[in-house]
Amino acid sequence: MKRRELIRHLEKNGCEFLREGGNHTIYVNRRTRKSAPIPRHRELNPFLARKICSDLGIPPP
């Protein structure tokens, strides 16, 4: 899955950009008070994308 597609999915489901880390971008879901790091790779493993979504409490893409 493309990183850009995952970020669009996160923002569509109510997640917000929190900050930039050294090798990751941190997104937070304010409703569930959970956060998850998004690696800075163009292509992400589909299992990782599902894990990020479950960490944030949103449906998988």
mmCIF file of the N, C-alpha and C atoms, coordinates in Angstrom:
data_MODEL
# 
_entry.id   MODEL 
# 
loop_
_atom_site.group_PDB 
_atom_site.id 
_atom_site.type_symbol 
_atom_site.label_atom_id 
_atom_site.label_alt_id 
_atom_site.label_comp_id 
_atom_site.label_asym_id 
_atom_site.label_entity_id 
_atom_site.label_seq_id 
_atom_site.pdbx_PDB_ins_code 
_atom_site.Cartn_x 
_atom_site.Cartn_y 
_atom_site.Cartn_z 
_atom_site.occupancy 
_atom_site.B_iso_or_equiv 
_atom_site.pdbx_formal_charge 
_atom_site.auth_seq_id 
_atom_site.auth_comp_id 
_atom_site.auth_asym_id 
_atom_site.auth_atom_id 
_atom_site.pdbx_PDB_model_num 
ATOM 1   N N  . MET A 1 1  ? 0.842   -1.170 0.000  1.00 0.00 ? 1  MET A N  1 
ATOM 2   C CA . MET A 1 1  ? 0.000   0.000  0.000  1.00 0.00 ? 1  MET A CA 1 
ATOM 3   C C  . MET A 1 1  ? 0.891   1.239  0.000  1.00 0.00 ? 1  MET A C  1 
ATOM 4   N N  . LYS A 1 2  ? 0.486   2.234  -0.739 1.00 0.00 ? 2  LYS A N  1 
ATOM 5   C CA . LYS A 1 2  ? 1.239   3.483  -0.788 1.00 0.00 ? 2  LYS A CA 1 
ATOM 6   C C  . LYS A 1 2  ? 1.028   4.268  0.509  1.00 0.00 ? 2  LYS A C  1 
ATOM 7   N N  . ARG A 1 3  ? 2.071   4.914  0.961  1.00 0.00 ? 3  ARG A N  1 
ATOM 8   C CA . ARG A 1 3  ? 2.010   5.707  2.195  1.00 0.00 ? 3  ARG A CA 1 
ATOM 9   C C  . ARG A 1 3  ? 0.985   6.827  2.068  1.00 0.00 ? 3  ARG A C  1 
ATOM 10  N N  . ARG A 1 4  ? 0.938   7.442  0.911  1.00 0.00 ? 4  ARG A N  1 
ATOM 11  C CA . ARG A 1 4  ? 0.009   8.541  0.671  1.00 0.00 ? 4  ARG A CA 1 
ATOM 12  C C  . ARG A 1 4  ? -1.446  8.078  0.806  1.00 0.00 ? 4  ARG A C  1 
ATOM 13  N N  . GLU A 1 5  ? -1.743  6.876  0.296  1.00 0.00 ? 5  GLU A N  1 
ATOM 14  C CA . GLU A 1 5  ? -3.100  6.319  0.401  1.00 0.00 ? 5  GLU A CA 1 
ATOM 15  C C  . GLU A 1 5  ? -3.465  6.065  1.861  1.00 0.00 ? 5  GLU A C  1 
ATOM 16  N N  . LEU A 1 6  ? -2.521  5.539  2.636  1.00 0.00 ? 6  LEU A N  1 
ATOM 17  C CA . LEU A 1 6  ? -2.778  5.271  4.049  1.00 0.00 ? 6  LEU A CA 1 
ATOM 18  C C  . LEU A 1 6  ? -3.054  6.565  4.803  1.00 0.00 ? 6  LEU A C  1 
ATOM 19  N N  . ILE A 1 7  ? -2.285  7.602  4.529  1.00 0.00 ? 7  ILE A N  1 
ATOM 20  C CA . ILE A 1 7  ? -2.498  8.881  5.215  1.00 0.00 ? 7  ILE A CA 1 
ATOM 21  C C  . ILE A 1 7  ? -3.860  9.466  4.861  1.00 0.00 ? 7  ILE A C  1 
ATOM 22  N N  . ARG A 1 8  ? -4.270  9.357  3.605  1.00 0.00 ? 8  ARG A N  1 
ATOM 23  C CA . ARG A 1 8  ? -5.610  9.816  3.219  1.00 0.00 ? 8  ARG A CA 1 
ATOM 24  C C  . ARG A 1 8  ? -6.686  9.053  3.975  1.00 0.00 ? 8  ARG A C  1 
ATOM 25  N N  . HIS A 1 9  ? -6.499  7.734  4.100  1.00 0.00 ? 9  HIS A N  1 
ATOM 26  C CA . HIS A 1 9  ? -7.466  6.899  4.825  1.00 0.00 ? 9  HIS A CA 1 
ATOM 27  C C  . HIS A 1 9  ? -7.532  7.311  6.297  1.00 0.00 ? 9  HIS A C  1 
ATOM 28  N N  . LEU A 1 10 ? -6.376  7.562  6.911  1.00 0.00 ? 10 LEU A N  1 
ATOM 29  C CA . LEU A 1 10 ? -6.345  7.968  8.316  1.00 0.00 ? 10 LEU A CA 1 
ATOM 30  C C  . LEU A 1 10 ? -7.075  9.296  8.516  1.00 0.00 ? 10 LEU A C  1 
ATOM 31  N N  . GLU A 1 11 ? -6.796  10.262 7.659  1.00 0.00 ? 11 GLU A N  1 
ATOM 32  C CA . GLU A 1 11 ? -7.413  11.583 7.807  1.00 0.00 ? 11 GLU A CA 1 
ATOM 33  C C  . GLU A 1 11 ? -8.911  11.531 7.525  1.00 0.00 ? 11 GLU A C  1 
ATOM 34  N N  . LYS A 1 12 ? -9.332  10.666 6.618  1.00 0.00 ? 12 LYS A N  1 
ATOM 35  C CA . LYS A 1 12 ? -10.755 10.520 6.312  1.00 0.00 ? 12 LYS A CA 1 
ATOM 36  C C  . LYS A 1 12 ? -11.505 9.933  7.507  1.00 0.00 ? 12 LYS A C  1 
ATOM 37  N N  . ASN A 1 13 ? -10.811 9.144  8.325  1.00 0.00 ? 13 ASN A N  1 
ATOM 38  C CA . ASN A 1 13 ? -11.433 8.511  9.482  1.00 0.00 ? 13 ASN A CA 1 
ATOM 39  C C  . ASN A 1 13 ? -11.180 9.266  10.784 1.00 0.00 ? 13 ASN A C  1 
ATOM 40  N N  . GLY A 1 14 ? -10.784 10.507 10.708 1.00 0.00 ? 14 GLY A N  1 
ATOM 41  C CA . GLY A 1 14 ? -10.707 11.362 11.890 1.00 0.00 ? 14 GLY A CA 1 
ATOM 42  C C  . GLY A 1 14 ? -9.361  11.439 12.575 1.00 0.00 ? 14 GLY A C  1 
ATOM 43  N N  . CYS A 1 15 ? -8.311  10.880 11.990 1.00 0.00 ? 15 CYS A N  1 
ATOM 44  C CA . CYS A 1 15 ? -6.984  10.969 12.594 1.00 0.00 ? 15 CYS A CA 1 
ATOM 45  C C  . CYS A 1 15 ? -6.307  12.259 12.143 1.00 0.00 ? 15 CYS A C  1 
ATOM 46  N N  . GLU A 1 16 ? -5.439  12.779 12.991 1.00 0.00 ? 16 GLU A N  1 
ATOM 47  C CA . GLU A 1 16 ? -4.763  14.042 12.706 1.00 0.00 ? 16 GLU A CA 1 
ATOM 48  C C  . GLU A 1 16 ? -3.252  13.876 12.809 1.00 0.00 ? 16 GLU A C  1 
ATOM 49  N N  . PHE A 1 17 ? -2.548  14.679 12.031 1.00 0.00 ? 17 PHE A N  1 
ATOM 50  C CA . PHE A 1 17 ? -1.085  14.748 12.108 1.00 0.00 ? 17 PHE A CA 1 
ATOM 51  C C  . PHE A 1 17 ? -0.703  15.353 13.445 1.00 0.00 ? 17 PHE A C  1 
ATOM 52  N N  . LEU A 1 18 ? 0.229   14.706 14.148 1.00 0.00 ? 18 LEU A N  1 
ATOM 53  C CA . LEU A 1 18 ? 0.679   15.233 15.436 1.00 0.00 ? 18 LEU A CA 1 
ATOM 54  C C  . LEU A 1 18 ? 2.051   15.884 15.307 1.00 0.00 ? 18 LEU A C  1 
ATOM 55  N N  . ARG A 1 19 ? 3.045   15.117 14.801 1.00 0.00 ? 19 ARG A N  1 
ATOM 56  C CA . ARG A 1 19 ? 4.398   15.668 14.662 1.00 0.00 ? 19 ARG A CA 1 
ATOM 57  C C  . ARG A 1 19 ? 5.226   14.773 13.760 1.00 0.00 ? 19 ARG A C  1 
ATOM 58  N N  . GLU A 1 20 ? 6.366   15.298 13.360 1.00 0.00 ? 20 GLU A N  1 
ATOM 59  C CA . GLU A 1 20 ? 7.340   14.536 12.584 1.00 0.00 ? 20 GLU A CA 1 
ATOM 60  C C  . GLU A 1 20 ? 8.403   14.015 13.544 1.00 0.00 ? 20 GLU A C  1 
ATOM 61  N N  . GLY A 1 21 ? 8.712   12.740 13.450 1.00 0.00 ? 21 GLY A N  1 
ATOM 62  C CA . GLY A 1 21 ? 9.786   12.161 14.235 1.00 0.00 ? 21 GLY A CA 1 
ATOM 63  C C  . GLY A 1 21 ? 11.019  12.038 13.360 1.00 0.00 ? 21 GLY A C  1 
ATOM 64  N N  . GLY A 1 22 ? 12.021  11.322 13.826 1.00 0.00 ? 22 GLY A N  1 
ATOM 65  C CA . GLY A 1 22 ? 13.240  11.153 13.053 1.00 0.00 ? 22 GLY A CA 1 
ATOM 66  C C  . GLY A 1 22 ? 13.020  10.337 11.794 1.00 0.00 ? 22 GLY A C  1 
ATOM 67  N N  . ASN A 1 23 ? 12.379  9.180  11.930 1.00 0.00 ? 23 ASN A N  1 
ATOM 68  C CA . ASN A 1 23 ? 12.128  8.305  10.786 1.00 0.00 ? 23 ASN A CA 1 
ATOM 69  C C  . ASN A 1 23 ? 10.655  8.007  10.593 1.00 0.00 ? 23 ASN A C  1 
ATOM 70  N N  . HIS A 1 24 ? 9.792   8.624  11.394 1.00 0.00 ? 24 HIS A N  1 
ATOM 71  C CA . HIS A 1 24 ? 8.369   8.340  11.343 1.00 0.00 ? 24 HIS A CA 1 
ATOM 72  C C  . HIS A 1 24 ? 7.567   9.633  11.421 1.00 0.00 ? 24 HIS A C  1 
ATOM 73  N N  . THR A 1 25 ? 6.322   9.559  10.977 1.00 0.00 ? 25 THR A N  1 
ATOM 74  C CA . THR A 1 25 ? 5.346   10.618 11.159 1.00 0.00 ? 25 THR A CA 1 
ATOM 75  C C  . THR A 1 25 ? 4.336   10.094 12.166 1.00 0.00 ? 25 THR A C  1 
ATOM 76  N N  . ILE A 1 26 ? 3.989   10.890 13.152 1.00 0.00 ? 26 ILE A N  1 
ATOM 77  C CA . ILE A 1 26 ? 3.086   10.450 14.205 1.00 0.00 ? 26 ILE A CA 1 
ATOM 78  C C  . ILE A 1 26 ? 1.686   10.989 13.922 1.00 0.00 ? 26 ILE A C  1 
ATOM 79  N N  . TYR A 1 27 ? 0.714   10.070 13.873 1.00 0.00 ? 27 TYR A N  1 
ATOM 80  C CA . TYR A 1 27 ? -0.689  10.438 13.714 1.00 0.00 ? 27 TYR A CA 1 
ATOM 81  C C  . TYR A 1 27 ? -1.428  10.054 14.977 1.00 0.00 ? 27 TYR A C  1 
ATOM 82  N N  . VAL A 1 28 ? -2.459  10.818 15.324 1.00 0.00 ? 28 VAL A N  1 
ATOM 83  C CA . VAL A 1 28 ? -3.213  10.591 16.552 1.00 0.00 ? 28 VAL A CA 1 
ATOM 84  C C  . VAL A 1 28 ? -4.710  10.598 16.233 1.00 0.00 ? 28 VAL A C  1 
ATOM 85  N N  . ASN A 1 29 ? -5.439  9.738  16.927 1.00 0.00 ? 29 ASN A N  1 
ATOM 86  C CA . ASN A 1 29 ? -6.900  9.730  16.857 1.00 0.00 ? 29 ASN A CA 1 
ATOM 87  C C  . ASN A 1 29 ? -7.381  10.314 18.181 1.00 0.00 ? 29 ASN A C  1 
ATOM 88  N N  . ARG A 1 30 ? -7.885  11.521 18.145 1.00 0.00 ? 30 ARG A N  1 
ATOM 89  C CA . ARG A 1 30 ? -8.253  12.222 19.375 1.00 0.00 ? 30 ARG A CA 1 
ATOM 90  C C  . ARG A 1 30 ? -9.478  11.596 20.047 1.00 0.00 ? 30 ARG A C  1 
ATOM 91  N N  . ARG A 1 31 ? -10.367 10.974 19.266 1.00 0.00 ? 31 ARG A N  1 
ATOM 92  C CA . ARG A 1 31 ? -11.549 10.350 19.863 1.00 0.00 ? 31 ARG A CA 1 
ATOM 93  C C  . ARG A 1 31 ? -11.185 9.167  20.747 1.00 0.00 ? 31 ARG A C  1 
ATOM 94  N N  . THR A 1 32 ? -10.245 8.339  20.278 1.00 0.00 ? 32 THR A N  1 
ATOM 95  C CA . THR A 1 32 ? -9.850  7.159  21.049 1.00 0.00 ? 32 THR A CA 1 
ATOM 96  C C  . THR A 1 32 ? -8.597  7.413  21.881 1.00 0.00 ? 32 THR A C  1 
ATOM 97  N N  . ARG A 1 33 ? -7.988  8.593  21.729 1.00 0.00 ? 33 ARG A N  1 
ATOM 98  C CA . ARG A 1 33 ? -6.764  8.977  22.453 1.00 0.00 ? 33 ARG A CA 1 
ATOM 99  C C  . ARG A 1 33 ? -5.626  7.995  22.207 1.00 0.00 ? 33 ARG A C  1 
ATOM 100 N N  . LYS A 1 34 ? -5.482  7.574  20.946 1.00 0.00 ? 34 LYS A N  1 
ATOM 101 C CA . LYS A 1 34 ? -4.408  6.657  20.573 1.00 0.00 ? 34 LYS A CA 1 
ATOM 102 C C  . LYS A 1 34 ? -3.553  7.295  19.489 1.00 0.00 ? 34 LYS A C  1 
ATOM 103 N N  . SER A 1 35 ? -2.280  6.898  19.449 1.00 0.00 ? 35 SER A N  1 
ATOM 104 C CA . SER A 1 35 ? -1.388  7.414  18.421 1.00 0.00 ? 35 SER A CA 1 
ATOM 105 C C  . SER A 1 35 ? -0.611  6.261  17.806 1.00 0.00 ? 35 SER A C  1 
ATOM 106 N N  . ALA A 1 36 ? -0.091  6.492  16.590 1.00 0.00 ? 36 ALA A N  1 
ATOM 107 C CA . ALA A 1 36 ? 0.679   5.458  15.896 1.00 0.00 ? 36 ALA A CA 1 
ATOM 108 C C  . ALA A 1 36 ? 1.710   6.126  14.989 1.00 0.00 ? 36 ALA A C  1 
ATOM 109 N N  . PRO A 1 37 ? 2.901   5.542  14.905 1.00 0.00 ? 37 PRO A N  1 
ATOM 110 C CA . PRO A 1 37 ? 3.921   6.057  13.988 1.00 0.00 ? 37 PRO A CA 1 
ATOM 111 C C  . PRO A 1 37 ? 3.726   5.485  12.588 1.00 0.00 ? 37 PRO A C  1 
ATOM 112 N N  . ILE A 1 38 ? 3.909   6.329  11.574 1.00 0.00 ? 38 ILE A N  1 
ATOM 113 C CA . ILE A 1 38 ? 3.823   5.917  10.177 1.00 0.00 ? 38 ILE A CA 1 
ATOM 114 C C  . ILE A 1 38 ? 5.239   6.025  9.605  1.00 0.00 ? 38 ILE A C  1 
ATOM 115 N N  . PRO A 1 39 ? 5.843   4.914  9.154  1.00 0.00 ? 39 PRO A N  1 
ATOM 116 C CA . PRO A 1 39 ? 7.211   4.980  8.618  1.00 0.00 ? 39 PRO A CA 1 
ATOM 117 C C  . PRO A 1 39 ? 7.278   5.829  7.353  1.00 0.00 ? 39 PRO A C  1 
ATOM 118 N N  . ARG A 1 40 ? 8.434   6.382  7.099  1.00 0.00 ? 40 ARG A N  1 
ATOM 119 C CA . ARG A 1 40 ? 8.616   7.217  5.910  1.00 0.00 ? 40 ARG A CA 1 
ATOM 120 C C  . ARG A 1 40 ? 9.150   6.397  4.747  1.00 0.00 ? 40 ARG A C  1 
ATOM 121 N N  . HIS A 1 41 ? 8.362   5.437  4.298  1.00 0.00 ? 41 HIS A N  1 
ATOM 122 C CA . HIS A 1 41 ? 8.679   4.659  3.103  1.00 0.00 ? 41 HIS A CA 1 
ATOM 123 C C  . HIS A 1 41 ? 7.548   4.888  2.115  1.00 0.00 ? 41 HIS A C  1 
ATOM 124 N N  . ARG A 1 42 ? 7.852   4.904  0.833  1.00 0.00 ? 42 ARG A N  1 
ATOM 125 C CA . ARG A 1 42 ? 6.799   5.106  -0.164 1.00 0.00 ? 42 ARG A CA 1 
ATOM 126 C C  . ARG A 1 42 ? 5.797   3.962  -0.161 1.00 0.00 ? 42 ARG A C  1 
ATOM 127 N N  . GLU A 1 43 ? 6.289   2.754  0.018  1.00 0.00 ? 43 GLU A N  1 
ATOM 128 C CA . GLU A 1 43 ? 5.454   1.554  -0.020 1.00 0.00 ? 43 GLU A CA 1 
ATOM 129 C C  . GLU A 1 43 ? 5.448   0.912  1.363  1.00 0.00 ? 43 GLU A C  1 
ATOM 130 N N  . LEU A 1 44 ? 4.250   0.606  1.882  1.00 0.00 ? 44 LEU A N  1 
ATOM 131 C CA . LEU A 1 44 ? 4.119   -0.023 3.187  1.00 0.00 ? 44 LEU A CA 1 
ATOM 132 C C  . LEU A 1 44 ? 3.514   -1.411 3.025  1.00 0.00 ? 44 LEU A C  1 
ATOM 133 N N  . ASN A 1 45 ? 3.917   -2.320 3.869  1.00 0.00 ? 45 ASN A N  1 
ATOM 134 C CA . ASN A 1 45 ? 3.381   -3.660 3.884  1.00 0.00 ? 45 ASN A CA 1 
ATOM 135 C C  . ASN A 1 45 ? 1.892   -3.596 4.258  1.00 0.00 ? 45 ASN A C  1 
ATOM 136 N N  . PRO A 1 46 ? 1.012   -4.333 3.574  1.00 0.00 ? 46 PRO A N  1 
ATOM 137 C CA . PRO A 1 46 ? -0.417  -4.298 3.914  1.00 0.00 ? 46 PRO A CA 1 
ATOM 138 C C  . PRO A 1 46 ? -0.709  -4.712 5.360  1.00 0.00 ? 46 PRO A C  1 
ATOM 139 N N  . PHE A 1 47 ? 0.088   -5.633 5.899  1.00 0.00 ? 47 PHE A N  1 
ATOM 140 C CA . PHE A 1 47 ? -0.108  -6.035 7.290  1.00 0.00 ? 47 PHE A CA 1 
ATOM 141 C C  . PHE A 1 47 ? 0.209   -4.880 8.237  1.00 0.00 ? 47 PHE A C  1 
ATOM 142 N N  . LEU A 1 48 ? 1.232   -4.100 7.903  1.00 0.00 ? 48 LEU A N  1 
ATOM 143 C CA . LEU A 1 48 ? 1.591   -2.938 8.713  1.00 0.00 ? 48 LEU A CA 1 
ATOM 144 C C  . LEU A 1 48 ? 0.487   -1.889 8.654  1.00 0.00 ? 48 LEU A C  1 
ATOM 145 N N  . ALA A 1 49 ? -0.110  -1.689 7.479  1.00 0.00 ? 49 ALA A N  1 
ATOM 146 C CA . ALA A 1 49 ? -1.199  -0.719 7.336  1.00 0.00 ? 49 ALA A CA 1 
ATOM 147 C C  . ALA A 1 49 ? -2.390  -1.126 8.208  1.00 0.00 ? 49 ALA A C  1 
ATOM 148 N N  . ARG A 1 50 ? -2.708  -2.414 8.214  1.00 0.00 ? 50 ARG A N  1 
ATOM 149 C CA . ARG A 1 50 ? -3.803  -2.897 9.068  1.00 0.00 ? 50 ARG A CA 1 
ATOM 150 C C  . ARG A 1 50 ? -3.474  -2.728 10.545 1.00 0.00 ? 50 ARG A C  1 
ATOM 151 N N  . LYS A 1 51 ? -2.221  -2.965 10.917 1.00 0.00 ? 51 LYS A N  1 
ATOM 152 C CA . LYS A 1 51 ? -1.785  -2.810 12.306 1.00 0.00 ? 51 LYS A CA 1 
ATOM 153 C C  . LYS A 1 51 ? -1.887  -1.352 12.754 1.00 0.00 ? 51 LYS A C  1 
ATOM 154 N N  . ILE A 1 52 ? -1.490  -0.432 11.885 1.00 0.00 ? 52 ILE A N  1 
ATOM 155 C CA . ILE A 1 52 ? -1.578  0.993  12.202 1.00 0.00 ? 52 ILE A CA 1 
ATOM 156 C C  . ILE A 1 52 ? -3.030  1.390  12.418 1.00 0.00 ? 52 ILE A C  1 
ATOM 157 N N  . CYS A 1 53 ? -3.924  0.916  11.543 1.00 0.00 ? 53 CYS A N  1 
ATOM 158 C CA . CYS A 1 53 ? -5.341  1.236  11.679 1.00 0.00 ? 53 CYS A CA 1 
ATOM 159 C C  . CYS A 1 53 ? -5.920  0.658  12.967 1.00 0.00 ? 53 CYS A C  1 
ATOM 160 N N  . SER A 1 54 ? -5.548  -0.565 13.306 1.00 0.00 ? 54 SER A N  1 
ATOM 161 C CA . SER A 1 54 ? -6.066  -1.155 14.546 1.00 0.00 ? 54 SER A CA 1 
ATOM 162 C C  . SER A 1 54 ? -5.507  -0.424 15.766 1.00 0.00 ? 54 SER A C  1 
ATOM 163 N N  . ASP A 1 55 ? -4.255  0.030  15.697 1.00 0.00 ? 55 ASP A N  1 
ATOM 164 C CA . ASP A 1 55 ? -3.679  0.799  16.804 1.00 0.00 ? 55 ASP A CA 1 
ATOM 165 C C  . ASP A 1 55 ? -4.437  2.109  17.018 1.00 0.00 ? 55 ASP A C  1 
ATOM 166 N N  . LEU A 1 56 ? -4.919  2.703  15.925 1.00 0.00 ? 56 LEU A N  1 
ATOM 167 C CA . LEU A 1 56 ? -5.630  3.972  16.026 1.00 0.00 ? 56 LEU A CA 1 
ATOM 168 C C  . LEU A 1 56 ? -7.136  3.787  16.262 1.00 0.00 ? 56 LEU A C  1 
ATOM 169 N N  . GLY A 1 57 ? -7.620  2.544  16.166 1.00 0.00 ? 57 GLY A N  1 
ATOM 170 C CA . GLY A 1 57 ? -9.034  2.282  16.418 1.00 0.00 ? 57 GLY A CA 1 
ATOM 171 C C  . GLY A 1 57 ? -9.941  2.642  15.262 1.00 0.00 ? 57 GLY A C  1 
ATOM 172 N N  . ILE A 1 58 ? -9.456  2.500  14.025 1.00 0.00 ? 58 ILE A N  1 
ATOM 173 C CA . ILE A 1 58 ? -10.276 2.783  12.856 1.00 0.00 ? 58 ILE A CA 1 
ATOM 174 C C  . ILE A 1 58 ? -10.344 1.522  11.989 1.00 0.00 ? 58 ILE A C  1 
ATOM 175 N N  . PRO A 1 59 ? -11.299 1.442  11.050 1.00 0.00 ? 59 PRO A N  1 
ATOM 176 C CA . PRO A 1 59 ? -11.383 0.256  10.186 1.00 0.00 ? 59 PRO A CA 1 
ATOM 177 C C  . PRO A 1 59 ? -10.203 0.172  9.240  1.00 0.00 ? 59 PRO A C  1 
ATOM 178 N N  . PRO A 1 60 ? -9.803  -1.040 8.857  1.00 0.00 ? 60 PRO A N  1 
ATOM 179 C CA . PRO A 1 60 ? -8.669  -1.183 7.913  1.00 0.00 ? 60 PRO A CA 1 
ATOM 180 C C  . PRO A 1 60 ? -9.027  -0.672 6.528  1.00 0.00 ? 60 PRO A C  1 
ATOM 181 N N  . PRO A 1 61 ? -8.022  -0.289 5.752  1.00 0.00 ? 61 PRO A N  1 
ATOM 182 C CA . PRO A 1 61 ? -8.309  0.230  4.396  1.00 0.00 ? 61 PRO A CA 1 
ATOM 183 C C  . PRO A 1 61 ? -8.779  -0.864 3.461  1.00 0.00 ? 61 PRO A C  1 
# 
